[in-house]
Amino acid sequence: MADSERYQKGAAKMKELFGVEPRPGSMHEDFLDITVKNLFGDIWGRDGLATQERSMITMAALTVLGRDPELKVHIRGALNIGISRDKINEIMIHLAHYGGWPVGVNGLRIAKQVFDSIDEKKAKSE
């Protein structure tokens, strides 16, 4: 597959997940290109798992690794593709038993912050 096709495939996957296409200037140009082509085009675009499954796996990994800023982005993405708040909370409860209690507590805290932020924006727009 040509690089431009990989980029388009990755950009489409990012739009599906995050609701926006990659923005030049949002990160180092070469890193953005690699992220779009490789991570979202080649990896997220594979046939072996559905986008929702990849999203849940990604949230689990980011939660256990304590990557809170990235977790917030991926929780928003999960909600955007139809993963419910209840399911996200259930993932965090499940992780507490495998990653440690503080992992679950932090995951639930981060999820609540994202949910509250979304609810606040909705309330302001109504």
Backbone as JSON Lines, residues from 0, in Angstrom:
{"i":0,"aa":"M","n":[0.84,-1.18,0.0],"ca":[0.0,0.0,0.0],"c":[0.89,1.24,0.0]}
{"i":1,"aa":"A","n":[0.54,2.2,-0.83],"ca":[1.32,3.44,-0.93],"c":[1.19,4.25,0.36]}
{"i":2,"aa":"D","n":[2.21,5.06,0.63],"ca":[2.2,5.89,1.83],"c":[0.96,6.78,1.91]}
{"i":3,"aa":"S","n":[0.54,7.33,0.79],"ca":[-0.63,8.22,0.81],"c":[-1.9,7.44,1.17]}
{"i":4,"aa":"E","n":[-2.0,6.19,0.72],"ca":[-3.15,5.34,1.09],"c":[-3.11,5.01,2.58]}
{"i":5,"aa":"R","n":[-1.92,4.72,3.09],"ca":[-1.77,4.42,4.52],"c":[-2.18,5.64,5.34]}
{"i":6,"aa":"Y","n":[-1.76,6.83,4.88],"ca":[-2.1,8.05,5.59],"c":[-3.62,8.26,5.58]}
{"i":7,"aa":"Q","n":[-4.25,8.08,4.44],"ca":[-5.7,8.27,4.35],"c":[-6.44,7.26,5.22]}
{"i":8,"aa":"K","n":[-5.98,6.01,5.23],"ca":[-6.6,4.98,6.07],"c":[-6.46,5.35,7.55]}
{"i":9,"aa":"G","n":[-5.27,5.8,7.94],"ca":[-5.04,6.19,9.33],"c":[-5.84,7.42,9.71]}
{"i":10,"aa":"A","n":[-5.91,8.41,8.82],"ca":[-6.67,9.63,9.1],"c":[-8.15,9.3,9.26]}
{"i":11,"aa":"A","n":[-8.66,8.39,8.44],"ca":[-10.06,7.99,8.54],"c":[-10.33,7.28,9.87]}
{"i":12,"aa":"K","n":[-9.4,6.44,10.31],"ca":[-9.57,5.74,11.59],"c":[-9.54,6.74,12.74]}
{"i":13,"aa":"M","n":[-8.65,7.73,12.67],"ca":[-8.59,8.76,13.72],"c":[-9.89,9.56,13.76]}
{"i":14,"aa":"K","n":[-10.44,9.87,12.6],"ca":[-11.71,10.61,12.55],"c":[-12.83,9.77,13.16]}
{"i":15,"aa":"E","n":[-12.85,8.48,12.83],"ca":[-13.85,7.57,13.4],"c":[-13.76,7.55,14.93]}
{"i":16,"aa":"L","n":[-12.56,7.44,15.43],"ca":[-12.35,7.29,16.86],"c":[-12.46,8.61,17.61]}
{"i":17,"aa":"F","n":[-11.8,9.64,17.12],"ca":[-11.71,10.89,17.87],"c":[-12.6,12.01,17.33]}
{"i":18,"aa":"G","n":[-13.23,11.78,16.19],"ca":[-14.11,12.79,15.63],"c":[-13.4,13.88,14.85]}
{"i":19,"aa":"V","n":[-12.1,13.8,14.74],"ca":[-11.32,14.8,13.99],"c":[-10.19,14.08,13.24]}
{"i":20,"aa":"E","n":[-9.8,14.69,12.14],"ca":[-8.65,14.18,11.4],"c":[-7.37,14.74,12.03]}
{"i":21,"aa":"P","n":[-6.23,14.13,11.75],"ca":[-4.97,14.63,12.31],"c":[-4.74,16.08,11.91]}
{"i":22,"aa":"R","n":[-4.21,16.86,12.86],"ca":[-3.97,18.28,12.63],"c":[-2.48,18.55,12.55]}
{"i":23,"aa":"P","n":[-2.01,18.98,11.38],"ca":[-0.61,19.38,11.28],"c":[-0.32,20.45,12.34]}
{"i":24,"aa":"G","n":[0.83,20.34,12.96],"ca":[1.21,21.27,14.01],"c":[0.8,20.82,15.4]}
{"i":25,"aa":"S","n":[0.01,19.74,15.49],"ca":[-0.42,19.25,16.8],"c":[0.7,18.47,17.51]}
{"i":26,"aa":"M","n":[1.65,18.0,16.73],"ca":[2.84,17.33,17.27],"c":[3.92,17.42,16.19]}
{"i":27,"aa":"H","n":[5.11,17.0,16.51],"ca":[6.22,17.01,15.54],"c":[5.74,16.37,14.24]}
{"i":28,"aa":"E","n":[6.03,17.0,13.11],"ca":[5.52,16.58,11.8],"c":[5.83,15.12,11.48]}
{"i":29,"aa":"D","n":[7.07,14.69,11.68],"ca":[7.44,13.3,11.38],"c":[6.72,12.32,12.3]}
{"i":30,"aa":"F","n":[6.6,12.7,13.58],"ca":[5.93,11.83,14.54],"c":[4.44,11.7,14.2]}
{"i":31,"aa":"L","n":[3.81,12.8,13.8],"ca":[2.41,12.76,13.39],"c":[2.24,11.84,12.19]}
{"i":32,"aa":"D","n":[3.13,11.94,11.22],"ca":[3.07,11.11,10.03],"c":[3.19,9.62,10.39]}
{"i":33,"aa":"I","n":[4.12,9.3,11.26],"ca":[4.3,7.91,11.7],"c":[3.07,7.43,12.47]}
{"i":34,"aa":"T","n":[2.54,8.3,13.33],"ca":[1.35,7.94,14.12],"c":[0.17,7.64,13.21]}
{"i":35,"aa":"V","n":[-0.07,8.52,12.25],"ca":[-1.22,8.35,11.36],"c":[-1.05,7.1,10.5]}
{"i":36,"aa":"K","n":[0.1,6.96,9.85],"ca":[0.32,5.84,8.93],"c":[0.45,4.51,9.66]}
{"i":37,"aa":"N","n":[1.34,4.48,10.64],"ca":[1.65,3.2,11.28],"c":[0.62,2.82,12.33]}
{"i":38,"aa":"L","n":[0.45,3.66,13.35],"ca":[-0.42,3.28,14.46],"c":[-1.88,3.17,14.02]}
{"i":39,"aa":"F","n":[-2.4,4.22,13.38],"ca":[-3.82,4.19,13.04],"c":[-4.11,3.55,11.69]}
{"i":40,"aa":"G","n":[-3.23,3.68,10.72],"ca":[-3.44,3.06,9.42],"c":[-3.14,1.58,9.44]}
{"i":41,"aa":"D","n":[-1.93,1.22,9.89],"ca":[-1.49,-0.18,9.85],"c":[-2.02,-1.01,11.02]}
{"i":42,"aa":"I","n":[-1.98,-0.48,12.22],"ca":[-2.34,-1.27,13.41],"c":[-3.84,-1.2,13.7]}
{"i":43,"aa":"W","n":[-4.37,0.01,13.94],"ca":[-5.81,0.15,14.21],"c":[-6.64,-0.29,13.01]}
{"i":44,"aa":"G","n":[-6.07,-0.26,11.82],"ca":[-6.79,-0.62,10.61],"c":[-6.76,-2.1,10.26]}
{"i":45,"aa":"R","n":[-6.11,-2.91,11.08],"ca":[-6.06,-4.35,10.81],"c":[-7.44,-4.98,10.98]}
{"i":46,"aa":"D","n":[-7.64,-6.12,10.35],"ca":[-8.93,-6.81,10.38],"c":[-9.17,-7.65,11.63]}
{"i":47,"aa":"G","n":[-8.14,-8.03,12.37],"ca":[-8.27,-9.0,13.44],"c":[-9.13,-8.62,14.63]}
{"i":48,"aa":"L","n":[-9.28,-7.33,14.89],"ca":[-10.1,-6.85,16.02],"c":[-10.96,-5.68,15.54]}
{"i":49,"aa":"A","n":[-12.14,-5.56,16.12],"ca":[-13.01,-4.42,15.82],"c":[-12.45,-3.17,16.48]}
{"i":50,"aa":"T","n":[-12.82,-2.02,15.98],"ca":[-12.35,-0.76,16.56],"c":[-12.72,-0.66,18.04]}
{"i":51,"aa":"Q","n":[-13.91,-1.07,18.42],"ca":[-14.3,-1.03,19.84],"c":[-13.41,-1.94,20.68]}
{"i":52,"aa":"E","n":[-13.06,-3.1,20.17],"ca":[-12.17,-3.99,20.92],"c":[-10.79,-3.36,21.08]}
{"i":53,"aa":"R","n":[-10.26,-2.78,20.02],"ca":[-8.95,-2.11,20.11],"c":[-9.01,-0.95,21.1]}
{"i":54,"aa":"S","n":[-10.12,-0.24,21.11],"ca":[-10.29,0.88,22.03],"c":[-10.27,0.39,23.48]}
{"i":55,"aa":"M","n":[-10.99,-0.67,23.77],"ca":[-11.02,-1.19,25.15],"c":[-9.64,-1.71,25.58]}
{"i":56,"aa":"I","n":[-8.94,-2.36,24.68],"ca":[-7.59,-2.85,24.98],"c":[-6.67,-1.66,25.25]}
{"i":57,"aa":"T","n":[-6.79,-0.64,24.43],"ca":[-5.95,0.55,24.59],"c":[-6.23,1.23,25.92]}
{"i":58,"aa":"M","n":[-7.5,1.39,26.27],"ca":[-7.83,1.98,27.58],"c":[-7.24,1.16,28.72]}
{"i":59,"aa":"A","n":[-7.33,-0.15,28.61],"ca":[-6.78,-1.01,29.66],"c":[-5.27,-0.82,29.79]}
{"i":60,"aa":"A","n":[-4.58,-0.82,28.66],"ca":[-3.12,-0.66,28.7],"c":[-2.74,0.7,29.28]}
{"i":61,"aa":"L","n":[-3.39,1.76,28.81],"ca":[-3.07,3.1,29.31],"c":[-3.38,3.25,30.79]}
{"i":62,"aa":"T","n":[-4.44,2.6,31.24],"ca":[-4.81,2.65,32.66],"c":[-3.74,1.98,33.51]}
{"i":63,"aa":"V","n":[-3.36,0.78,33.15],"ca":[-2.37,0.03,33.92],"c":[-1.01,0.72,33.9]}
{"i":64,"aa":"L","n":[-0.69,1.35,32.77],"ca":[0.6,2.05,32.65],"c":[0.59,3.44,33.29]}
{"i":65,"aa":"G","n":[-0.59,3.92,33.7],"ca":[-0.67,5.23,34.33],"c":[-0.45,6.38,33.37]}
{"i":66,"aa":"R","n":[-0.87,6.21,32.13],"ca":[-0.71,7.25,31.1],"c":[-1.99,8.09,31.04]}
{"i":67,"aa":"D","n":[-2.22,8.89,32.08],"ca":[-3.48,9.6,32.26],"c":[-3.86,10.54,31.13]}
{"i":68,"aa":"P","n":[-2.95,11.39,30.61],"ca":[-3.37,12.28,29.51],"c":[-3.86,11.49,28.28]}
{"i":69,"aa":"E","n":[-3.16,10.44,27.93],"ca":[-3.54,9.63,26.78],"c":[-4.83,8.86,27.08]}
{"i":70,"aa":"L","n":[-4.99,8.42,28.32],"ca":[-6.21,7.71,28.72],"c":[-7.42,8.61,28.54]}
{"i":71,"aa":"K","n":[-7.31,9.87,28.93],"ca":[-8.44,10.8,28.75],"c":[-8.84,10.89,27.27]}
{"i":72,"aa":"V","n":[-7.86,10.99,26.4],"ca":[-8.13,11.07,24.97],"c":[-8.84,9.8,24.49]}
{"i":73,"aa":"H","n":[-8.37,8.66,24.96],"ca":[-8.95,7.4,24.5],"c":[-10.3,7.1,25.15]}
{"i":74,"aa":"I","n":[-10.56,7.61,26.33],"ca":[-11.91,7.47,26.9],"c":[-12.89,8.28,26.05]}
{"i":75,"aa":"R","n":[-12.51,9.5,25.68],"ca":[-13.36,10.3,24.79],"c":[-13.59,9.57,23.46]}
{"i":76,"aa":"G","n":[-12.53,8.97,22.94],"ca":[-12.67,8.21,21.7],"c":[-13.6,7.03,21.87]}
{"i":77,"aa":"A","n":[-13.49,6.32,22.98],"ca":[-14.35,5.17,23.25],"c":[-15.82,5.6,23.28]}
{"i":78,"aa":"L","n":[-16.09,6.69,23.96],"ca":[-17.46,7.2,24.01],"c":[-17.93,7.57,22.61]}
{"i":79,"aa":"N","n":[-17.04,8.15,21.82],"ca":[-17.36,8.59,20.47],"c":[-17.75,7.42,19.56]}
{"i":80,"aa":"I","n":[-17.18,6.24,19.8],"ca":[-17.5,5.08,18.95],"c":[-18.54,4.17,19.59]}
{"i":81,"aa":"G","n":[-19.19,4.66,20.65],"ca":[-20.33,3.91,21.2],"c":[-20.07,3.02,22.39]}
{"i":82,"aa":"I","n":[-18.89,3.09,22.98],"ca":[-18.64,2.32,24.2],"c":[-19.28,3.11,25.35]}
{"i":83,"aa":"S","n":[-20.11,2.47,26.11],"ca":[-20.88,3.18,27.14],"c":[-20.03,3.53,28.36]}
{"i":84,"aa":"R","n":[-20.51,4.51,29.1],"ca":[-19.86,4.89,30.36],"c":[-19.84,3.71,31.32]}
{"i":85,"aa":"D","n":[-20.94,2.97,31.36],"ca":[-20.99,1.8,32.25],"c":[-19.91,0.78,31.9]}
{"i":86,"aa":"K","n":[-19.71,0.56,30.6],"ca":[-18.7,-0.41,30.18],"c":[-17.3,0.1,30.52]}
{"i":87,"aa":"I","n":[-17.06,1.4,30.33],"ca":[-15.75,1.98,30.69],"c":[-15.5,1.82,32.18]}
{"i":88,"aa":"N","n":[-16.5,2.11,33.0],"ca":[-16.35,1.93,34.45],"c":[-16.1,0.47,34.79]}
{"i":89,"aa":"E","n":[-16.77,-0.43,34.12],"ca":[-16.59,-1.87,34.37],"c":[-15.17,-2.3,34.02]}
{"i":90,"aa":"I","n":[-14.61,-1.75,32.95],"ca":[-13.22,-2.04,32.58],"c":[-12.3,-1.65,33.73]}
{"i":91,"aa":"M","n":[-12.52,-0.47,34.3],"ca":[-11.66,0.02,35.39],"c":[-11.79,-0.86,36.63]}
{"i":92,"aa":"I","n":[-13.01,-1.27,36.94],"ca":[-13.21,-2.16,38.09],"c":[-12.48,-3.48,37.86]}
{"i":93,"aa":"H","n":[-12.58,-4.0,36.66],"ca":[-11.89,-5.25,36.32],"c":[-10.38,-5.1,36.45]}
{"i":94,"aa":"L","n":[-9.85,-3.98,35.98],"ca":[-8.41,-3.74,36.04],"c":[-7.88,-3.63,37.46]}
{"i":95,"aa":"A","n":[-8.72,-3.2,38.38],"ca":[-8.28,-3.08,39.78],"c":[-7.8,-4.43,40.31]}
{"i":96,"aa":"H","n":[-8.37,-5.49,39.81],"ca":[-8.03,-6.83,40.31],"c":[-6.81,-7.43,39.61]}
{"i":97,"aa":"Y","n":[-6.4,-6.86,38.51],"ca":[-5.24,-7.36,37.8],"c":[-4.07,-6.39,37.83]}
{"i":98,"aa":"G","n":[-4.36,-5.1,37.84],"ca":[-3.31,-4.09,37.83],"c":[-3.03,-3.49,39.19]}
{"i":99,"aa":"G","n":[-3.9,-3.77,40.14],"ca":[-3.77,-3.22,41.49],"c":[-4.89,-2.23,41.78]}
{"i":100,"aa":"W","n":[-5.27,-2.19,43.04],"ca":[-6.38,-1.34,43.45],"c":[-6.19,0.13,43.04]}
{"i":101,"aa":"P","n":[-5.0,0.7,43.26],"ca":[-4.81,2.1,42.84],"c":[-5.01,2.32,41.34]}
{"i":102,"aa":"V","n":[-4.72,1.32,40.54],"ca":[-4.94,1.41,39.1],"c":[-6.43,1.58,38.81]}
{"i":103,"aa":"G","n":[-7.24,0.77,39.45],"ca":[-8.7,0.87,39.26],"c":[-9.25,2.18,39.76]}
{"i":104,"aa":"V","n":[-8.79,2.6,40.93],"ca":[-9.24,3.87,41.51],"c":[-8.89,5.02,40.57]}
{"i":105,"aa":"N","n":[-7.65,5.05,40.08],"ca":[-7.23,6.12,39.19],"c":[-7.99,6.07,37.87]}
{"i":106,"aa":"G","n":[-8.2,4.89,37.33],"ca":[-8.95,4.76,36.1],"c":[-10.37,5.28,36.23]}
{"i":107,"aa":"L","n":[-11.02,4.94,37.34],"ca":[-12.37,5.44,37.59],"c":[-12.37,6.96,37.78]}
{"i":108,"aa":"R","n":[-11.34,7.48,38.43],"ca":[-11.22,8.93,38.63],"c":[-11.06,9.65,37.29]}
{"i":109,"aa":"I","n":[-10.19,9.13,36.44],"ca":[-9.97,9.73,35.13],"c":[-11.25,9.66,34.29]}
{"i":110,"aa":"A","n":[-11.91,8.52,34.31],"ca":[-13.16,8.38,33.55],"c":[-14.19,9.4,34.03]}
{"i":111,"aa":"K","n":[-14.32,9.56,35.34],"ca":[-15.28,10.53,35.88],"c":[-14.93,11.95,35.44]}
{"i":112,"aa":"Q","n":[-13.65,12.28,35.42],"ca":[-13.24,13.6,34.96],"c":[-13.68,13.83,33.5]}
{"i":113,"aa":"V","n":[-13.5,12.82,32.67],"ca":[-13.91,12.94,31.27],"c":[-15.42,13.06,31.17]}
{"i":114,"aa":"F","n":[-16.15,12.2,31.88],"ca":[-17.61,12.25,31.85],"c":[-18.12,13.61,32.32]}
{"i":115,"aa":"D","n":[-17.56,14.1,33.43],"ca":[-17.98,15.39,33.97],"c":[-17.7,16.53,32.99]}
{"i":116,"aa":"S","n":[-16.56,16.48,32.35],"ca":[-16.21,17.51,31.37],"c":[-17.2,17.52,30.21]}
{"i":117,"aa":"I","n":[-17.56,16.34,29.73],"ca":[-18.53,16.23,28.63],"c":[-19.89,16.76,29.09]}
{"i":118,"aa":"D","n":[-20.3,16.39,30.3],"ca":[-21.6,16.83,30.83],"c":[-21.64,18.35,31.01]}
{"i":119,"aa":"E","n":[-20.53,18.93,31.47],"ca":[-20.46,20.38,31.64],"c":[-20.59,21.09,30.29]}
{"i":120,"aa":"K","n":[-19.92,20.59,29.28],"ca":[-20.0,21.2,27.95],"c":[-21.42,21.1,27.39]}
{"i":121,"aa":"K","n":[-22.07,19.94,27.61],"ca":[-23.44,19.78,27.15],"c":[-24.37,20.76,27.85]}
{"i":122,"aa":"A","n":[-24.21,20.9,29.17],"ca":[-25.07,21.79,29.95],"c":[-24.9,23.23,29.5]}
{"i":123,"aa":"K","n":[-23.69,23.63,29.17],"ca":[-23.43,25.01,28.72],"c":[-24.03,25.28,27.35]}
{"i":124,"aa":"S","n":[-24.11,24.24,26.52],"ca":[-24.63,24.43,25.17],"c":[-26.16,24.37,25.1]}
{"i":125,"aa":"E","n":[-26.78,23.96,26.18],"ca":[-28.26,23.84,26.19],"c":[-28.92,25.13,26.58]}
